[in-house]
């Protein structure tokens, strides 16, 4: 009878210890996975921010180019008008 009781107690302790170890292992792996997801998300955000800055800079450069071309066209038009008036 004592042998059965000891075996049951040992099995019960083994289940409790195994469950505790499994729970801790699950928590560690979950935290590791969550950190990896957060890091990947942060990296994507950095890339998106960098790309948005590139797009904004390209748009500003394009706007500057359009303004410059428009000024040149306006200057050419004014000089042609002045040449026509002089003749």
QUIFEN-V666739 format. One record per residue. BURIAL is b if it has 9 or more other C-alpha atoms within 8 Angstrom, else e. Layout:
burial=<BURIAL & BURIAL>
This chain:
burial=<e & e & e & e & e & e & e & e & e & e & e & e & e & e & e & e & e & e & e & e & e & e & e & e & e & e & e & e & e & e & e & e & e & e & e & e & e & e & e & e & e & e & e & e & e & e & e & e & e & e & e & e & e & e & e & e & e & e & e & e & e & e & e & e & e & e & e & e & e & e & e & e & e & e & e & e & e & e & e & e & e & e & e & e & e & e & e>
